[in-house]
């Protein structure tokens, strides 16, 4: 819907800019990135903390989705620290899934030794069942599984996969998303602590 609006109307609200960018994230991440950047700036000017964090998450996801130069993530990691200080560390319900998913991705690819990663990953496991859509669920699960395999904790990776599997009956998955879940399962099978995983 947001993509069909007149550009002048679209630019009148940072929320419309944000939703338009979110719709473009998978198909055109570079284009989405410009929208997230604009929304981020406008939310900051309006002192809209929820919008600011969502636009930050979108920026991170758009950089990750392009799979090219991920150096810009360093700057966005620093910006998150400022945002978190301003919020007192409290995230609204629903917002936490998107923010933790994006933050986990940024730190995994740019600062894998970051001191917050162990706590962030545990928070991620507890939030898997709070994901509201298949794309967010799979992004979070993939990052958790990679993190726990990387640190040599396949049992926790299995917990992440089990929680993800439990959500498949509550969401609509595309064939591509089902294939992605199968690929995660196969990757985990190589390291599984429990044969039941396979």
Secondary structure, 3 states (H helix, E strand, C coil): CHHHCCHHHHCCCHHHHHHHHHHHCCCCHHHHHHHHHHHHHHHHHHCCHHHHHHHHHHHHHHHHHHCCCCCHHHHHHHHHHHHHHHHCCCCCCCHHHHHHHHHHHHHHHHCCCCCCHHHHHHHHHHHHHHCCCHHHHHHHHHHHHHHHHHCCCHHHHHHHHHHHHHHCCCCCCCHHHHHHHHHHHHHHHCCCCCHHHC
